Amino acid sequence: MVLILLIMKIASSGVVVQNEDRFEETVKEELFKSLNDEYENDFLNSTNPISNAWNYAFLTFDCCGVNPVMNKTDNDFTATPWCTKDPGTCHQMGGTMIPRSCCTGVDQSNYIANANPECYRDVKGKYNEMGCYDAVKDLISTYGNVFIAISIVVMVVEVFAVLFAIIICRQAGSD
């Protein structure tokens, strides 16, 4: 049983390495689709759980959107329901172009009151320029080596467990 699990782990590792580019492309596309189809407001306590999750992600990972925010008109929010619904919430707030949760120097308790209007209305000043895809990818690559090392150690222990099990079975069979 342990041998079968070990073989499955090695095979799945090979599949992941082989399809890494396709995996990254698919993840980025799905994140962008989620933002474009579901992002409706920049509040943390709305009735839309997808909007809430995106806003928490912006605050937690110090990011904004899926792709990096370039300027007022070149960002991931212009096609979201937040801006395209009639009337779009982003336009009701005086032409807001990025969520307040994308501004720097704010957290969950104060982002509505302390976000600088220059940040979210004009996309100037201090805002999180990095996209959330890149932020999460950086986080994974930071801890990826540790994860790989632990996985290798576990596989080596499993190899030794299989070898010892074979040795014990042979000795028991010869007695």
C-alpha atoms as an extended CHARMM CRD file, in Angstrom:
* protein
*
       175  EXT
         1         1  MET       CA              0.0000000000        0.0000000000        0.0000000000  PROA      1               0.0000000000
         2         2  VAL       CA              2.8000000000        2.4180000000        0.9030000000  PROA      2               0.0000000000
         3         3  LEU       CA              4.5810000000        1.5010000000       -2.3400000000  PROA      3               0.0000000000
         4         4  ILE       CA              1.4660000000        2.3270000000       -4.3730000000  PROA      4               0.0000000000
         5         5  LEU       CA              1.1030000000        5.6930000000       -2.6100000000  PROA      5               0.0000000000
         6         6  LEU       CA              4.7700000000        6.4650000000       -3.2310000000  PROA      6               0.0000000000
         7         7  ILE       CA              4.4370000000        5.6750000000       -6.9370000000  PROA      7               0.0000000000
         8         8  MET       CA              1.3110000000        7.8520000000       -7.1340000000  PROA      8               0.0000000000
         9         9  LYS       CA              3.1420000000       10.7680000000       -5.4600000000  PROA      9               0.0000000000
        10        10  ILE       CA              6.0550000000       10.5180000000       -7.8600000000  PROA      10              0.0000000000
        11        11  ALA       CA              3.7160000000       10.3090000000      -10.8680000000  PROA      11              0.0000000000
        12        12  SER       CA              1.6150000000       13.2650000000       -9.7090000000  PROA      12              0.0000000000
        13        13  SER       CA              4.7760000000       15.3210000000       -9.1380000000  PROA      13              0.0000000000
        14        14  GLY       CA              5.7890000000       14.6300000000      -12.7210000000  PROA      14              0.0000000000
        15        15  VAL       CA              2.3690000000       15.6640000000      -14.0310000000  PROA      15              0.0000000000
        16        16  VAL       CA              2.4970000000       18.9300000000      -12.0390000000  PROA      16              0.0000000000
        17        17  VAL       CA              5.9660000000       19.7990000000      -13.3530000000  PROA      17              0.0000000000
        18        18  GLN       CA              4.9550000000       18.9290000000      -16.9120000000  PROA      18              0.0000000000
        19        19  ASN       CA              1.7720000000       21.0460000000      -16.8500000000  PROA      19              0.0000000000
        20        20  GLU       CA              3.0150000000       23.9760000000      -14.7470000000  PROA      20              0.0000000000
        21        21  ASP       CA              2.5830000000       26.6090000000      -17.4900000000  PROA      21              0.0000000000
        22        22  ARG       CA             -0.9170000000       25.4550000000      -18.3580000000  PROA      22              0.0000000000
        23        23  PHE       CA             -1.8300000000       25.3590000000      -14.6580000000  PROA      23              0.0000000000
        24        24  GLU       CA             -0.6470000000       28.9490000000      -14.1190000000  PROA      24              0.0000000000
        25        25  GLU       CA             -2.5230000000       30.1740000000      -17.1930000000  PROA      25              0.0000000000
        26        26  THR       CA             -5.7390000000       28.4540000000      -16.0990000000  PROA      26              0.0000000000
        27        27  VAL       CA             -5.5160000000       29.7990000000      -12.5460000000  PROA      27              0.0000000000
        28        28  LYS       CA             -4.9690000000       33.3550000000      -13.7880000000  PROA      28              0.0000000000
        29        29  GLU       CA             -7.8870000000       33.0800000000      -16.2290000000  PROA      29              0.0000000000
        30        30  GLU       CA            -10.2350000000       31.7630000000      -13.5340000000  PROA      30              0.0000000000
        31        31  LEU       CA             -9.2140000000       34.4820000000      -11.0730000000  PROA      31              0.0000000000
        32        32  PHE       CA             -9.8280000000       37.1410000000      -13.7130000000  PROA      32              0.0000000000
        33        33  LYS       CA            -13.1860000000       35.5920000000      -14.6090000000  PROA      33              0.0000000000
        34        34  SER       CA            -14.1970000000       35.5410000000      -10.9360000000  PROA      34              0.0000000000
        35        35  LEU       CA            -13.2840000000       39.1960000000      -10.5020000000  PROA      35              0.0000000000
        36        36  ASN       CA            -14.9970000000       40.3030000000      -13.7230000000  PROA      36              0.0000000000
        37        37  ASP       CA            -18.1730000000       38.2940000000      -13.1570000000  PROA      37              0.0000000000
        38        38  GLU       CA            -18.6700000000       38.5820000000       -9.3980000000  PROA      38              0.0000000000
        39        39  TYR       CA            -16.9410000000       41.6500000000       -7.9190000000  PROA      39              0.0000000000
        40        40  GLU       CA            -19.7970000000       44.0070000000       -6.9740000000  PROA      40              0.0000000000
        41        41  ASN       CA            -18.5550000000       46.2710000000       -4.1650000000  PROA      41              0.0000000000
        42        42  ASP       CA            -15.6070000000       47.2280000000       -2.0260000000  PROA      42              0.0000000000
        43        43  PHE       CA            -17.0990000000       46.3670000000        1.3760000000  PROA      43              0.0000000000
        44        44  LEU       CA            -16.0370000000       43.4920000000        3.6150000000  PROA      44              0.0000000000
        45        45  ASN       CA            -19.5110000000       42.7810000000        4.9580000000  PROA      45              0.0000000000
        46        46  SER       CA            -21.6080000000       42.7160000000        1.7950000000  PROA      46              0.0000000000
        47        47  THR       CA            -24.0430000000       39.9810000000        0.8460000000  PROA      47              0.0000000000
        48        48  ASN       CA            -21.7210000000       38.9640000000       -1.9850000000  PROA      48              0.0000000000
        49        49  PRO       CA            -19.1640000000       36.4640000000       -0.6030000000  PROA      49              0.0000000000
        50        50  ILE       CA            -16.9750000000       36.7220000000       -3.7180000000  PROA      50              0.0000000000
        51        51  SER       CA            -16.6140000000       40.4940000000       -3.3260000000  PROA      51              0.0000000000
        52        52  ASN       CA            -15.8540000000       40.0020000000        0.3630000000  PROA      52              0.0000000000
        53        53  ALA       CA            -13.1890000000       37.4080000000       -0.4400000000  PROA      53              0.0000000000
        54        54  TRP       CA            -11.5440000000       39.6680000000       -3.0250000000  PROA      54              0.0000000000
        55        55  ASN       CA            -11.4960000000       42.5950000000       -0.5960000000  PROA      55              0.0000000000
        56        56  TYR       CA             -9.9500000000       40.4390000000        2.1300000000  PROA      56              0.0000000000
        57        57  ALA       CA             -7.3610000000       39.2440000000       -0.3960000000  PROA      57              0.0000000000
        58        58  PHE       CA             -6.5080000000       42.8560000000       -1.3410000000  PROA      58              0.0000000000
        59        59  LEU       CA             -5.9650000000       43.7210000000        2.3140000000  PROA      59              0.0000000000
        60        60  THR       CA             -4.1580000000       40.5080000000        3.2780000000  PROA      60              0.0000000000
        61        61  PHE       CA             -1.7640000000       40.1990000000        0.3470000000  PROA      61              0.0000000000
        62        62  ASP       CA             -1.3060000000       43.9550000000       -0.2850000000  PROA      62              0.0000000000
        63        63  CYS       CA             -2.4600000000       43.5370000000       -3.8630000000  PROA      63              0.0000000000
        64        64  CYS       CA             -5.1100000000       44.9120000000       -6.1910000000  PROA      64              0.0000000000
        65        65  GLY       CA             -6.9570000000       43.0380000000       -8.9160000000  PROA      65              0.0000000000
        66        66  VAL       CA             -5.5350000000       40.0110000000      -10.6940000000  PROA      66              0.0000000000
        67        67  ASN       CA             -3.0180000000       41.8870000000      -12.8420000000  PROA      67              0.0000000000
        68        68  PRO       CA             -0.8920000000       44.8350000000      -11.7290000000  PROA      68              0.0000000000
        69        69  VAL       CA             -2.7670000000       48.1490000000      -11.5790000000  PROA      69              0.0000000000
        70        70  MET       CA             -1.2220000000       50.5270000000      -14.0770000000  PROA      70              0.0000000000
        71        71  ASN       CA             -3.4300000000       53.6330000000      -13.9010000000  PROA      71              0.0000000000
        72        72  LYS       CA             -7.0050000000       54.9180000000      -13.6670000000  PROA      72              0.0000000000
        73        73  THR       CA             -8.1640000000       53.3590000000      -16.9160000000  PROA      73              0.0000000000
        74        74  ASP       CA             -5.8510000000       50.3610000000      -17.1990000000  PROA      74              0.0000000000
        75        75  ASN       CA             -6.9410000000       48.0500000000      -14.3870000000  PROA      75              0.0000000000
        76        76  ASP       CA             -9.0210000000       44.9340000000      -13.8460000000  PROA      76              0.0000000000
        77        77  PHE       CA            -12.0370000000       46.7180000000      -12.3250000000  PROA      77              0.0000000000
        78        78  THR       CA            -13.4330000000       48.6680000000      -15.2700000000  PROA      78              0.0000000000
        79        79  ALA       CA            -15.3330000000       45.6150000000      -16.5820000000  PROA      79              0.0000000000
        80        80  THR       CA            -16.5710000000       44.3180000000      -13.2100000000  PROA      80              0.0000000000
        81        81  PRO       CA            -20.2080000000       44.5970000000      -12.0850000000  PROA      81              0.0000000000
        82        82  TRP       CA            -18.9120000000       47.0950000000       -9.5080000000  PROA      82              0.0000000000
        83        83  CYS       CA            -18.4070000000       49.5630000000      -12.3620000000  PROA      83              0.0000000000
        84        84  THR       CA            -20.7090000000       48.3040000000      -15.1040000000  PROA      84              0.0000000000
        85        85  LYS       CA            -23.9830000000       47.8130000000      -13.2070000000  PROA      85              0.0000000000
        86        86  ASP       CA            -26.4110000000       50.6270000000      -13.7930000000  PROA      86              0.0000000000
        87        87  PRO       CA            -25.4880000000       52.7550000000      -11.9560000000  PROA      87              0.0000000000
        88        88  GLY       CA            -22.0620000000       51.3520000000      -11.1630000000  PROA      88              0.0000000000
        89        89  THR       CA            -21.0670000000       51.7470000000       -7.5300000000  PROA      89              0.0000000000
        90        90  CYS       CA            -17.5950000000       52.8140000000       -8.5430000000  PROA      90              0.0000000000
        91        91  HSD       CA            -19.0870000000       55.7810000000      -10.4000000000  PROA      91              0.0000000000
        92        92  GLN       CA            -21.5460000000       56.6660000000       -7.6250000000  PROA      92              0.0000000000
        93        93  MET       CA            -18.5830000000       57.3180000000       -5.3610000000  PROA      93              0.0000000000
        94        94  GLY       CA            -17.2780000000       60.0890000000       -7.5540000000  PROA      94              0.0000000000
        95        95  GLY       CA            -15.4930000000       58.1060000000      -10.2140000000  PROA      95              0.0000000000
        96        96  THR       CA            -13.7900000000       55.5410000000       -8.0270000000  PROA      96              0.0000000000
        97        97  MET       CA            -11.5620000000       53.3990000000      -10.2000000000  PROA      97              0.0000000000
        98        98  ILE       CA            -10.0810000000       50.9250000000       -7.7000000000  PROA      98              0.0000000000
        99        99  PRO       CA            -11.5180000000       49.6150000000       -4.4140000000  PROA      99              0.0000000000
       100       100  ARG       CA            -10.5740000000       51.3250000000       -1.1560000000  PROA      100             0.0000000000
       101       101  SER       CA             -9.2030000000       47.9890000000        0.0120000000  PROA      101             0.0000000000
       102       102  CYS       CA             -6.4270000000       48.4130000000       -2.5940000000  PROA      102             0.0000000000
       103       103  CYS       CA             -5.0220000000       51.5080000000       -0.8970000000  PROA      103             0.0000000000
       104       104  THR       CA             -1.9130000000       51.2320000000        1.2660000000  PROA      104             0.0000000000
       105       105  GLY       CA             -1.9070000000       52.0840000000        4.9550000000  PROA      105             0.0000000000
       106       106  VAL       CA             -5.3550000000       50.6410000000        5.6000000000  PROA      106             0.0000000000
       107       107  ASP       CA             -6.5800000000       47.4480000000        7.2230000000  PROA      107             0.0000000000
       108       108  GLN       CA             -9.8950000000       45.6900000000        7.8310000000  PROA      108             0.0000000000
       109       109  SER       CA            -10.9130000000       48.0370000000       10.6200000000  PROA      109             0.0000000000
       110       110  ASN       CA            -10.2440000000       51.3610000000        8.9010000000  PROA      110             0.0000000000
       111       111  TYR       CA            -10.1070000000       50.9860000000        5.1230000000  PROA      111             0.0000000000
       112       112  ILE       CA            -13.3770000000       52.8490000000        4.5100000000  PROA      112             0.0000000000
       113       113  ALA       CA            -12.5360000000       55.8420000000        6.6820000000  PROA      113             0.0000000000
       114       114  ASN       CA             -8.7680000000       56.0170000000        6.1440000000  PROA      114             0.0000000000
       115       115  ALA       CA             -8.3580000000       55.2420000000        2.4580000000  PROA      115             0.0000000000
       116       116  ASN       CA             -7.0220000000       58.2940000000        0.6710000000  PROA      116             0.0000000000
       117       117  PRO       CA             -9.5100000000       59.5010000000       -2.0070000000  PROA      117             0.0000000000
       118       118  GLU       CA             -6.5670000000       60.2700000000       -4.2680000000  PROA      118             0.0000000000
       119       119  CYS       CA             -5.7350000000       56.5760000000       -4.1070000000  PROA      119             0.0000000000
       120       120  TYR       CA             -9.0950000000       55.0500000000       -5.0010000000  PROA      120             0.0000000000
       121       121  ARG       CA            -10.6270000000       57.8420000000       -7.1090000000  PROA      121             0.0000000000
       122       122  ASP       CA             -7.6520000000       58.9310000000       -9.1570000000  PROA      122             0.0000000000
       123       123  VAL       CA             -5.3910000000       55.8810000000       -8.7890000000  PROA      123             0.0000000000
       124       124  LYS       CA             -2.5850000000       58.1570000000       -7.6600000000  PROA      124             0.0000000000
       125       125  GLY       CA             -0.5420000000       58.1840000000       -4.5290000000  PROA      125             0.0000000000
       126       126  LYS       CA             -0.1570000000       55.0690000000       -2.4630000000  PROA      126             0.0000000000
       127       127  TYR       CA             -2.0060000000       52.0110000000       -3.6830000000  PROA      127             0.0000000000
       128       128  ASN       CA             -1.0710000000       48.3740000000       -4.0910000000  PROA      128             0.0000000000
       129       129  GLU       CA              0.2280000000       48.1620000000       -7.6310000000  PROA      129             0.0000000000
       130       130  MET       CA              0.9290000000       44.4250000000       -7.5600000000  PROA      130             0.0000000000
       131       131  GLY       CA             -1.7930000000       42.1180000000       -8.8300000000  PROA      131             0.0000000000
       132       132  CYS       CA             -3.0320000000       39.3930000000       -6.4800000000  PROA      132             0.0000000000
       133       133  TYR       CA             -1.9510000000       36.6430000000       -8.8660000000  PROA      133             0.0000000000
       134       134  ASP       CA              1.6710000000       37.8200000000       -8.6230000000  PROA      134             0.0000000000
       135       135  ALA       CA              1.3780000000       38.3930000000       -4.8560000000  PROA      135             0.0000000000
       136       136  VAL       CA              0.1740000000       34.8320000000       -4.2040000000  PROA      136             0.0000000000
       137       137  LYS       CA              2.7120000000       33.4300000000       -6.6690000000  PROA      137             0.0000000000
       138       138  ASP       CA              5.5020000000       35.2550000000       -4.7980000000  PROA      138             0.0000000000
       139       139  LEU       CA              4.2130000000       33.8850000000       -1.4940000000  PROA      139             0.0000000000
       140       140  ILE       CA              4.1630000000       30.3370000000       -2.8770000000  PROA      140             0.0000000000
       141       141  SER       CA              7.6470000000       30.6610000000       -4.3410000000  PROA      141             0.0000000000
       142       142  THR       CA              8.9140000000       31.9890000000       -1.0010000000  PROA      142             0.0000000000
       143       143  TYR       CA              7.7150000000       28.8860000000        0.8340000000  PROA      143             0.0000000000
       144       144  GLY       CA              7.8400000000       26.5210000000       -2.1440000000  PROA      144             0.0000000000
       145       145  ASN       CA             11.3750000000       25.3110000000       -1.4320000000  PROA      145             0.0000000000
       146       146  VAL       CA             10.4210000000       24.3870000000        2.1280000000  PROA      146             0.0000000000
       147       147  PHE       CA              7.3850000000       22.4890000000        0.8530000000  PROA      147             0.0000000000
       148       148  ILE       CA              9.4810000000       20.6450000000       -1.7450000000  PROA      148             0.0000000000
       149       149  ALA       CA             12.1350000000       19.7540000000        0.8480000000  PROA      149             0.0000000000
       150       150  ILE       CA              9.5340000000       18.3830000000        3.2640000000  PROA      150             0.0000000000
       151       151  SER       CA              7.9110000000       16.3950000000        0.4400000000  PROA      151             0.0000000000
       152       152  ILE       CA             11.2570000000       14.8550000000       -0.5260000000  PROA      152             0.0000000000
       153       153  VAL       CA             11.9810000000       13.8940000000        3.0880000000  PROA      153             0.0000000000
       154       154  VAL       CA              8.5470000000       12.2590000000        3.3740000000  PROA      154             0.0000000000
       155       155  MET       CA              9.1310000000       10.2970000000        0.1380000000  PROA      155             0.0000000000
       156       156  VAL       CA             12.5500000000        9.1290000000        1.3380000000  PROA      156             0.0000000000
       157       157  VAL       CA             11.0140000000        7.9420000000        4.6230000000  PROA      157             0.0000000000
       158       158  GLU       CA              8.3440000000        6.0960000000        2.6220000000  PROA      158             0.0000000000
       159       159  VAL       CA             11.0140000000        4.4120000000        0.4730000000  PROA      159             0.0000000000
       160       160  PHE       CA             12.7740000000        3.2120000000        3.6110000000  PROA      160             0.0000000000
       161       161  ALA       CA              9.4410000000        2.0340000000        5.0490000000  PROA      161             0.0000000000
       162       162  VAL       CA              8.8010000000       -0.0180000000        1.8970000000  PROA      162             0.0000000000
       163       163  LEU       CA             12.3330000000       -1.4790000000        1.9880000000  PROA      163             0.0000000000
       164       164  PHE       CA             12.0660000000       -2.4000000000        5.6600000000  PROA      164             0.0000000000
       165       165  ALA       CA              8.6310000000       -3.9260000000        5.0920000000  PROA      165             0.0000000000
       166       166  ILE       CA             10.0580000000       -6.1020000000        2.2820000000  PROA      166             0.0000000000
       167       167  ILE       CA             12.9960000000       -7.1660000000        4.4680000000  PROA      167             0.0000000000
       168       168  ILE       CA             10.7010000000       -8.0380000000        7.3820000000  PROA      168             0.0000000000
       169       169  CYS       CA              8.3290000000      -10.0010000000        5.1130000000  PROA      169             0.0000000000
       170       170  ARG       CA             11.2550000000      -11.9940000000        3.6450000000  PROA      170             0.0000000000
       171       171  GLN       CA             12.6580000000      -12.7730000000        7.0740000000  PROA      171             0.0000000000
       172       172  ALA       CA              9.2390000000      -13.8140000000        8.3400000000  PROA      172             0.0000000000
       173       173  GLY       CA              8.7650000000      -16.0170000000        5.2770000000  PROA      173             0.0000000000
       174       174  SER       CA             12.1210000000      -17.7710000000        5.7230000000  PROA      174             0.0000000000
       175       175  ASP       CA             11.4560000000      -18.7110000000        9.3720000000  PROA      175             0.0000000000
